[in-house]
Amino acid sequence: MARIVVMGAGMGAMAAAARLAVVGHRVTVFERTGTYGGAVRRFERAGFAFDTGPGLLHLPAVWRDFFVKTGKELLEECVELVQVDPASRHLFADGTAVTLPNASRAGVVSALDGALGGGAGERWGDFLVRARDAWDRSRRPLLEEPLPAETSRFARDPYPALKGGLLRRPARTLAEVGRRELRDARLAALLESHALAYGFDPATAPAAAAVLPYMEQTFGTWYVRGGMRALADAVHERCLARGVEFVLGTEVTEVRIEDGRAVGVELADGGTAEADHVVVGAPVPALYRDQILPWASQDEWPHHQSAVRTGRFTVCLALRGTRAADAAHRTVVHSPDRAGESAALAAGRLCERPTVVVLRPDDERLRPGDHEAVTVTATVPAGTGDRMPDLPWGEHAAGGDAEGVEAFADRMTAAAEAAVPGLRERLLWREVRTPADTLRETGTPRVPGPALAGAGGALLPAANVSPVPGVYFAGGWSHPGGGLAHSGMSGALVAGLIVEGADFRGSQ
């Protein structure tokens, strides 16, 4: 039985902790904040509750596998998992709208033809065939196997080129896929919104980001009753049931290394904890920045997703009155100026009119009486390197320009009214959360995206095995990247590497 210290209580870290405990290891999790879940948090006020991290779940099979492998109770016995149908409603800048069914390619094609005109569905369907090709080429090595030391094969984009004529040159970015292959501004906006949801700028994201809409439309969109925080609660409870010890409000300041191998950690209160293995669930960029791993600087680490410089801006809206019976759970209100939005992200500034995602769960656990809890999110610049840019939330969230924050929240709220008619008249109060809140809760203002091939390998996260024996990386900043499903996969990979060692070839 090995002694294992886990730094951080995020979803990937907890996934690793429970899997390691169930095979007999003694696992202790140290978390610098007062709670678990990482970015999977909840804001509560006056009987209203809001998810402030991810609000929907894709690839639920990852967490089904976690609960199967760590105990007798299945996922659906621990949380109430419901399929979101329709999966989403899209409101475009020209006033057209389309409602897309969940996990039905034929239904999506039919809906697009009906809303956007004949041929739109066929072009989207043809695109999904190519996206499936990219998914099949990259799924196993990018999701289910440890990242190899030699990653040059991931530098090439797996998204296939169109055949024939001048279009034989492969598209280089997701935005280029939209322009060249979809040939409709609304279809392009639909495509790009999937990249934005994961924090990628479509103008720079590789064409391989096509796997994101493919993944959602193939495997479906799911919601956990009580909000996504209920999933974090269930994972935490599974850890406790397997004997994992949690020490909250305690920060790890350094990994102790002797004879070139990790032997434990030092704590902010001056204490130490011995360990045979250390699993690092903290954000990798912050880890190097704070010199918790002193043998390398962030710049010396080749895979830290340096291209991901976006964060999450969230407006929580408490509304008077009940949700309309025909309201969609998720509505994407597309920006009328996608080029301007992309330019603003690239320049590290806020745009005038962002694309917003409006979540309206029909969930009595999130609201008092006959009211409604609505969450509006947008992808915004978060920071460059170790410094926050000149954005309203300021460097390291020290104070900040409240007027600038509120002005951007006003623009987001105005956009959301297209999805929630009469919103302003129903508004009781709102709560605004910026990347400053993400920084305080997770140690970085950024939100990590999933691993993507292409882009010269710039979007590969840190490998699960560190350069120092005995240290492993798990969670969103580690292979295979961010998002609820990917973080769960990361925990499974780390557990496999520790239990099986060099013979581990990946999840089955």
C-alpha positions as CSV (number, residue, x, y, z in Angstrom):
1,M,0.0,0.0,0.0
2,A,1.5,3.3,-1.1
3,R,1.1,6.7,0.5
4,I,-0.3,9.1,-2.1
5,V,-0.7,12.9,-1.7
6,V,-3.0,14.7,-4.1
7,M,-2.6,18.4,-4.5
8,G,-6.0,20.0,-5.2
9,A,-9.5,18.7,-5.0
10,G,-10.7,19.3,-8.5
11,M,-12.7,16.8,-10.5
12,G,-9.7,15.1,-12.2
13,A,-7.8,15.0,-8.9
14,M,-10.7,13.4,-7.1
15,A,-11.2,10.9,-9.9
16,A,-7.6,9.8,-9.5
17,A,-7.9,9.7,-5.7
18,A,-10.9,7.4,-5.5
19,R,-9.5,5.1,-8.1
20,L,-6.2,4.8,-6.2
21,A,-8.0,4.3,-2.9
22,V,-10.2,1.5,-4.1
23,V,-7.1,-0.6,-4.9
24,G,-5.7,-0.1,-1.4
25,H,-3.5,3.0,-1.5
26,R,-3.6,5.5,1.4
27,V,-4.7,8.8,-0.3
28,T,-4.7,12.3,1.3
29,V,-6.0,15.3,-0.7
30,F,-4.8,18.7,0.3
31,E,-6.9,21.6,-1.0
32,R,-6.0,25.3,-0.5
33,T,-9.6,26.5,-0.6
34,G,-12.4,25.5,1.7
35,T,-14.2,23.2,-0.6
36,Y,-13.7,20.6,-3.4
37,G,-14.7,20.5,-7.0
38,G,-12.2,22.9,-8.5
39,A,-14.1,25.1,-11.1
40,V,-17.3,23.1,-10.5
41,R,-18.8,25.6,-8.1
42,R,-22.2,26.9,-7.1
43,F,-23.3,30.4,-6.2
44,E,-26.3,30.6,-3.8
45,R,-28.3,33.6,-2.7
46,A,-31.9,34.1,-1.4
47,G,-32.9,30.5,-2.3
48,F,-31.5,30.7,-5.8
49,A,-28.5,28.6,-6.9
50,F,-26.3,28.8,-10.1
51,D,-23.6,26.7,-11.6
52,T,-20.6,29.0,-12.0
53,G,-18.5,26.5,-13.9
54,P,-19.6,24.0,-16.5
55,G,-23.4,23.8,-16.7
56,L,-23.8,20.7,-18.9
57,L,-22.2,17.3,-19.3
58,H,-20.9,15.6,-22.4
59,L,-19.6,12.1,-22.6
60,P,-21.3,10.9,-19.4
61,A,-19.7,7.5,-20.0
62,V,-16.5,8.8,-18.4
63,W,-18.3,9.3,-15.1
64,R,-20.3,6.2,-15.4
65,D,-17.0,4.3,-15.7
66,F,-15.7,6.1,-12.6
67,F,-18.6,5.1,-10.5
68,V,-18.5,1.5,-11.8
69,K,-14.8,1.2,-11.0
70,T,-14.9,2.7,-7.6
71,G,-18.0,1.1,-6.0
72,K,-21.3,-0.7,-6.4
73,E,-23.5,2.4,-6.9
74,L,-23.8,3.5,-10.5
75,L,-23.7,7.1,-11.6
76,E,-27.5,7.3,-12.0
77,E,-27.9,6.0,-8.5
78,C,-25.8,8.8,-7.1
79,V,-27.1,11.7,-9.2
80,E,-30.2,12.3,-11.3
81,L,-28.9,12.5,-14.9
82,V,-31.3,13.8,-17.5
83,Q,-30.8,14.2,-21.3
84,V,-31.3,17.7,-22.5
85,D,-33.7,17.8,-25.4
86,P,-33.7,19.9,-27.4
87,A,-29.9,20.1,-27.0
88,S,-29.8,23.8,-27.9
89,R,-31.5,26.7,-29.6
90,H,-29.4,29.1,-31.7
91,L,-30.4,32.7,-32.4
92,F,-28.4,34.3,-35.2
93,A,-27.6,37.9,-36.0
94,D,-30.0,38.1,-38.9
95,G,-32.9,37.1,-36.8
96,T,-33.2,33.5,-37.8
97,A,-33.3,30.7,-35.2
98,V,-32.9,27.0,-35.1
99,T,-33.6,24.4,-32.4
100,L,-31.4,21.3,-32.5
101,P,-32.5,17.9,-31.1
102,N,-30.2,15.9,-28.8
103,A,-28.0,13.2,-30.3
104,S,-29.8,12.9,-33.6
105,R,-27.8,13.6,-36.7
106,A,-30.9,13.2,-38.9
107,G,-32.9,15.5,-36.7
108,V,-30.2,18.2,-36.8
109,V,-29.9,18.0,-40.6
110,S,-33.7,18.3,-40.9
111,A,-33.9,21.2,-38.4
112,L,-31.1,23.1,-40.2
113,D,-32.8,22.6,-43.6
114,G,-36.1,23.9,-42.2
115,A,-34.7,26.9,-40.5
116,L,-31.8,28.0,-42.7
117,G,-33.0,26.7,-46.1
118,G,-32.5,23.7,-48.3
119,G,-28.9,22.5,-48.4
120,A,-27.9,23.8,-45.0
121,G,-28.5,20.5,-43.3
122,E,-26.7,18.5,-46.0
123,R,-23.6,20.8,-45.7
124,W,-23.6,20.4,-42.0
125,G,-24.0,16.6,-42.3
126,D,-21.1,16.4,-44.8
127,F,-19.0,18.4,-42.3
128,L,-19.9,15.9,-39.5
129,V,-18.6,13.1,-41.6
130,R,-15.2,14.8,-41.9
131,A,-15.3,15.6,-38.2
132,R,-16.0,11.9,-37.4
133,D,-12.9,11.1,-39.5
134,A,-10.8,13.5,-37.3
135,W,-12.4,12.0,-34.2
136,D,-11.6,8.4,-35.2
137,R,-8.0,9.4,-35.9
138,S,-7.4,11.2,-32.6
139,R,-9.8,9.7,-30.1
140,R,-7.6,6.9,-28.7
141,P,-4.3,8.7,-28.5
142,L,-5.7,12.0,-27.3
143,L,-8.3,10.7,-24.8
144,E,-7.6,7.2,-23.7
145,E,-3.8,6.7,-23.7
146,P,-1.1,8.5,-21.8
147,L,0.6,11.3,-23.8
148,P,3.9,9.9,-25.2
149,A,7.2,11.6,-24.7
150,E,7.4,12.1,-28.5
151,T,4.4,14.2,-29.5
152,S,5.4,15.3,-33.0
153,R,2.6,13.1,-34.6
154,F,0.1,15.3,-32.9
155,A,1.4,18.5,-34.5
156,R,-0.4,17.5,-37.8
157,D,-4.1,18.3,-37.9
158,P,-6.3,15.1,-38.4
159,Y,-9.2,17.0,-40.0
160,P,-9.3,15.8,-43.6
161,A,-9.1,18.1,-46.7
162,L,-12.0,18.3,-49.1
163,K,-11.4,16.4,-52.3
164,G,-11.2,18.0,-55.7
165,G,-10.3,21.4,-57.1
166,L,-8.7,24.2,-55.1
167,L,-10.2,23.0,-51.9
168,R,-7.7,20.1,-51.7
169,R,-5.6,22.2,-49.4
170,P,-6.6,21.3,-45.8
171,A,-8.3,24.0,-43.8
172,R,-5.9,25.4,-41.2
173,T,-8.4,26.8,-38.6
174,L,-11.9,26.1,-37.5
175,A,-13.0,29.5,-38.9
176,E,-11.6,28.5,-42.2
177,V,-13.6,25.3,-42.2
178,G,-16.8,27.4,-41.7
179,R,-16.0,29.7,-44.5
180,R,-14.9,27.2,-47.1
181,E,-17.1,24.2,-46.3
182,L,-20.3,25.4,-44.7
183,R,-20.7,28.5,-46.9
184,D,-23.3,30.1,-44.7
185,A,-22.6,32.7,-42.0
186,R,-25.1,31.1,-39.7
187,L,-23.7,27.6,-40.0
188,A,-20.2,29.0,-39.5
189,A,-21.4,30.8,-36.3
190,L,-23.0,27.5,-35.1
191,L,-19.6,25.7,-35.7
192,E,-17.6,28.5,-34.0
193,S,-19.8,28.6,-31.0
194,H,-18.6,25.1,-30.0
195,A,-15.0,26.3,-29.9
196,L,-15.9,29.4,-28.0
197,A,-17.7,27.2,-25.4
198,Y,-14.4,25.5,-24.6
199,G,-12.4,28.7,-24.6
200,F,-10.9,28.5,-28.1
201,D,-10.9,31.4,-30.5
202,P,-12.2,29.9,-33.8
203,A,-9.8,32.1,-35.8
204,T,-6.8,30.4,-34.3
205,A,-8.2,27.0,-33.2
206,P,-7.1,24.2,-35.5
207,A,-9.5,22.6,-37.8
208,A,-9.3,19.6,-35.5
209,A,-11.6,21.5,-33.1
210,A,-14.4,20.0,-35.4
211,V,-14.4,17.1,-33.0
212,L,-16.1,19.3,-30.4
213,P,-19.5,19.6,-32.2
214,Y,-19.2,16.0,-33.4
215,M,-18.7,14.8,-29.9
216,E,-21.7,16.7,-28.6
217,Q,-24.1,15.8,-31.4
218,T,-23.0,12.1,-31.4
219,F,-23.0,11.4,-27.6
220,G,-25.5,13.9,-26.5
221,T,-25.9,16.7,-23.9
222,W,-26.8,15.9,-20.3
223,Y,-27.8,17.8,-17.1
224,V,-27.5,16.8,-13.5
225,R,-30.5,17.7,-11.4
226,G,-29.5,20.1,-8.7
227,G,-26.8,21.5,-11.0
228,M,-23.4,20.3,-12.0
229,R,-22.2,20.8,-8.4
230,A,-24.3,17.8,-7.5
231,L,-21.9,15.7,-9.6
232,A,-18.9,17.1,-7.7
233,D,-20.8,16.3,-4.4
234,A,-21.3,12.7,-5.6
235,V,-17.6,12.3,-6.6
236,H,-16.5,13.7,-3.2
237,E,-18.8,11.3,-1.4
238,R,-17.4,8.4,-3.4
239,C,-13.9,9.5,-2.4
240,L,-14.9,9.5,1.3
241,A,-16.6,6.1,1.0
242,R,-13.4,4.7,-0.4
243,G,-11.3,6.1,2.5
244,V,-9.8,9.2,0.9
245,E,-8.8,11.8,3.5
246,F,-9.5,15.5,2.6
247,V,-7.6,18.3,4.3
248,L,-9.3,21.5,3.1
249,G,-8.0,25.0,3.6
250,T,-4.4,23.7,3.5
251,E,-2.1,24.8,0.7
252,V,0.9,22.7,-0.6
253,T,3.8,25.1,-1.1
254,E,6.4,22.7,-2.4
255,V,7.0,19.1,-3.5
256,R,9.9,17.6,-1.5
257,I,12.5,15.8,-3.6
258,E,15.3,13.6,-2.4
259,D,17.7,11.7,-4.6
260,G,15.8,13.0,-7.7
261,R,12.4,11.5,-6.6
262,A,9.4,13.0,-4.9
263,V,9.1,12.0,-1.2
264,G,6.3,14.2,0.0
265,V,5.1,17.8,0.2
266,E,5.6,20.9,2.3
267,L,2.5,22.8,3.5
268,A,1.9,26.5,4.0
269,D,1.4,26.0,7.8
270,G,4.9,24.6,8.0
271,G,3.9,21.0,8.2
272,T,4.9,18.2,5.8
273,A,3.4,15.0,4.5
274,E,5.4,12.1,3.3
275,A,4.4,10.3,0.1
276,D,5.5,7.6,-2.3
277,H,3.6,9.4,-5.1
278,V,2.4,13.0,-5.5
279,V,-0.6,13.7,-7.8
280,V,-0.7,17.3,-8.8
281,G,-4.3,18.5,-9.6
282,A,-3.4,22.2,-9.4
283,P,-3.3,24.2,-12.7
284,V,0.0,23.5,-14.3
285,P,0.9,27.1,-15.3
286,A,0.3,28.3,-11.8
287,L,2.3,25.4,-10.5
288,Y,5.4,26.5,-12.3
289,R,4.8,30.2,-11.8
290,D,4.7,29.7,-8.0
291,Q,7.7,27.4,-8.2
292,I,6.0,24.6,-6.4
293,L,7.9,22.4,-8.8
294,P,11.3,24.1,-8.6
295,W,13.2,22.0,-11.1
296,A,11.6,23.7,-14.2
297,S,10.2,27.0,-15.2
298,Q,6.9,27.2,-17.0
299,D,8.7,28.3,-20.2
300,E,10.8,25.1,-20.1
301,W,7.7,22.9,-20.1
302,P,6.7,22.2,-23.7
303,H,3.0,21.5,-23.3
304,H,1.2,24.0,-21.1
305,Q,-1.4,25.2,-23.5
306,S,0.2,28.6,-23.9
307,A,-2.3,29.4,-26.6
308,V,-5.2,29.2,-24.2
309,R,-5.7,32.7,-22.7
310,T,-9.4,32.9,-22.2
311,G,-11.6,32.7,-19.2
312,R,-15.3,32.6,-18.2
313,F,-17.5,35.7,-17.5
314,T,-20.8,34.7,-15.9
315,V,-23.9,36.7,-15.0
316,C,-26.3,34.9,-12.6
317,L,-29.9,36.2,-13.0
318,A,-32.6,35.8,-10.4
319,L,-35.9,36.3,-12.2
320,R,-39.4,36.8,-10.9
321,G,-41.9,34.3,-12.3
322,T,-41.8,30.9,-13.7
323,R,-39.9,29.6,-16.8
324,A,-41.9,29.3,-19.9
325,A,-43.0,25.7,-20.6
326,D,-41.5,25.7,-24.1
327,A,-38.2,27.4,-23.1
328,A,-35.0,25.7,-24.2
329,H,-32.5,24.6,-21.6
330,R,-29.7,26.1,-23.5
331,T,-29.8,29.0,-26.0
332,V,-26.8,30.4,-27.8
333,V,-27.3,34.1,-28.8
334,H,-24.7,34.7,-31.5
335,S,-22.7,37.9,-31.8
336,P,-23.6,40.1,-34.8
337,D,-19.9,40.8,-35.2
338,R,-17.9,37.5,-34.9
339,A,-14.9,39.0,-36.6
340,G,-14.9,41.8,-34.0
341,E,-15.3,39.3,-31.2
342,S,-12.4,37.2,-32.5
343,A,-10.2,40.3,-32.9
344,A,-11.0,41.4,-29.3
345,L,-10.0,38.0,-27.9
346,A,-6.8,38.1,-29.9
347,A,-6.0,41.6,-28.6
348,G,-6.9,40.7,-25.0
349,R,-9.8,43.1,-24.6
350,L,-13.6,42.9,-24.2
351,C,-15.7,43.1,-27.2
352,E,-18.8,45.2,-27.7
353,R,-21.2,42.3,-28.2
354,P,-20.1,38.8,-27.3
355,T,-21.7,35.5,-28.1
356,V,-23.5,34.4,-25.0
357,V,-24.8,31.0,-23.8
358,V,-28.0,31.2,-21.8
359,L,-28.8,28.3,-19.5
360,R,-32.4,28.0,-18.2
361,P,-32.6,24.6,-16.4
362,D,-36.1,23.6,-15.3
363,D,-35.0,22.6,-11.9
364,E,-36.9,23.4,-8.7
365,R,-33.8,22.7,-6.7
366,L,-32.2,25.9,-8.0
367,R,-35.0,28.4,-7.3
368,P,-37.4,29.5,-4.6
369,G,-41.1,29.1,-5.4
370,D,-42.3,30.3,-8.7
371,H,-39.1,32.0,-9.9
372,E,-36.3,31.2,-12.3
373,A,-32.5,31.0,-12.1
374,V,-30.8,31.8,-15.4
375,T,-27.0,31.7,-16.1
376,V,-25.4,33.7,-18.9
377,T,-21.8,33.1,-19.9
378,A,-19.3,34.4,-22.4
379,T,-15.7,33.6,-23.3
380,V,-13.4,36.5,-22.5
381,P,-9.7,37.2,-22.4
382,A,-8.2,36.0,-19.1
383,G,-4.6,36.9,-19.0
384,T,-1.2,36.7,-20.8
385,G,1.6,34.8,-19.2
386,D,1.6,35.4,-15.5
387,R,0.0,38.9,-15.7
388,M,-3.6,39.8,-16.1
389,P,-4.2,42.2,-19.0
390,D,-5.6,45.7,-18.6
391,L,-9.2,44.4,-18.3
392,P,-11.8,45.6,-15.8
393,W,-11.0,42.9,-13.2
394,G,-7.4,44.1,-13.0
395,E,-4.1,42.4,-12.3
396,H,-4.6,39.4,-10.0
397,A,-8.1,40.6,-9.3
398,A,-7.0,43.2,-6.8
399,G,-10.1,45.4,-6.7
400,G,-10.8,46.0,-10.4
401,D,-12.9,48.5,-12.3
402,A,-16.4,47.7,-11.2
403,E,-17.9,50.1,-13.7
404,G,-16.3,48.2,-16.6
405,V,-17.4,44.9,-15.2
406,E,-21.0,46.1,-14.9
407,A,-21.0,47.6,-18.4
408,F,-19.9,44.3,-19.9
409,A,-22.5,42.4,-17.8
410,D,-25.1,44.9,-19.1
411,R,-24.3,44.0,-22.7
412,M,-24.4,40.3,-21.9
413,T,-27.8,40.7,-20.2
414,A,-29.1,42.7,-23.1
415,A,-28.1,39.9,-25.5
416,A,-29.7,37.3,-23.2
417,E,-33.0,39.0,-23.5
418,A,-33.3,37.6,-27.0
419,A,-33.5,34.2,-25.3
420,V,-35.6,35.3,-22.3
421,P,-38.3,37.8,-23.4
422,G,-39.1,40.3,-20.7
423,L,-36.0,39.6,-18.8
424,R,-35.4,43.1,-17.6
425,E,-38.9,43.4,-16.2
426,R,-38.5,40.1,-14.4
427,L,-35.1,40.8,-12.9
428,L,-34.9,40.6,-9.1
429,W,-31.1,40.8,-8.9
430,R,-27.9,39.6,-10.6
431,E,-24.5,38.4,-9.6
432,V,-21.5,39.0,-11.8
433,R,-18.5,36.7,-11.8
434,T,-15.3,37.3,-13.8
435,P,-11.9,35.5,-14.4
436,A,-10.9,37.1,-11.1
437,D,-13.2,34.7,-9.3
438,T,-11.8,31.8,-11.3
439,L,-8.3,32.9,-10.2
440,R,-9.3,33.0,-6.5
441,E,-11.0,29.6,-6.7
442,T,-8.6,27.6,-8.9
443,G,-5.3,29.5,-8.9
444,T,-5.5,30.7,-12.5
445,P,-8.0,33.1,-14.3
446,R,-8.0,30.8,-17.4
447,V,-10.3,27.9,-18.2
448,P,-8.4,25.0,-19.8
449,G,-9.7,23.5,-23.0
450,P,-9.5,19.9,-24.1
451,A,-6.5,18.5,-25.9
452,L,-6.5,19.1,-29.7
453,A,-4.2,17.8,-32.4
454,G,-2.8,20.2,-34.9
455,A,-1.6,23.8,-34.4
456,G,1.9,22.4,-34.2
457,G,1.1,20.7,-30.9
458,A,0.4,24.0,-29.1
459,L,-2.9,22.7,-27.6
460,L,-1.5,19.6,-26.0
461,P,-1.7,19.9,-22.2
462,A,1.0,18.6,-19.8
463,A,1.7,14.9,-19.9
464,N,0.4,12.9,-16.9
465,V,3.9,11.8,-16.0
466,S,6.1,14.6,-14.9
467,P,9.9,14.9,-15.5
468,V,10.5,13.9,-11.8
469,P,9.8,10.3,-10.7
470,G,6.9,10.0,-8.4
471,V,5.1,13.2,-9.6
472,Y,2.0,12.9,-11.8
473,F,-0.4,15.5,-13.2
474,A,-4.2,15.1,-13.2
475,G,-7.0,17.5,-14.0
476,G,-7.9,20.1,-16.7
477,W,-4.4,21.4,-17.2
478,S,-3.1,17.9,-17.8
479,H,-3.6,15.4,-20.6
480,P,-6.2,15.1,-22.1
481,G,-7.3,18.6,-21.0
482,G,-10.2,20.6,-19.6
483,G,-13.9,19.9,-19.4
484,L,-15.8,17.6,-17.1
485,A,-15.3,14.5,-19.3
486,H,-11.7,15.2,-20.1
487,S,-10.8,15.8,-16.4
488,G,-12.3,12.5,-15.5
489,M,-10.3,10.8,-18.2
490,S,-7.2,12.4,-16.8
491,G,-7.8,11.0,-13.3
492,A,-8.3,7.5,-14.8
493,L,-5.0,7.8,-16.7
494,V,-3.0,8.9,-13.7
495,A,-4.5,6.1,-11.5
496,G,-3.6,3.6,-14.3
497,L,0.0,4.9,-14.5
498,I,0.5,4.6,-10.7
499,V,-1.1,1.2,-10.4
500,E,0.3,-0.5,-13.5
501,G,3.4,1.6,-14.0
502,A,5.2,1.7,-17.4
503,D,3.1,-1.2,-18.7
504,F,-0.1,0.9,-18.6
505,R,-1.3,1.5,-22.2
506,G,-4.5,3.4,-21.5
507,S,-8.1,3.1,-20.5
508,Q,-10.3,0.4,-21.9
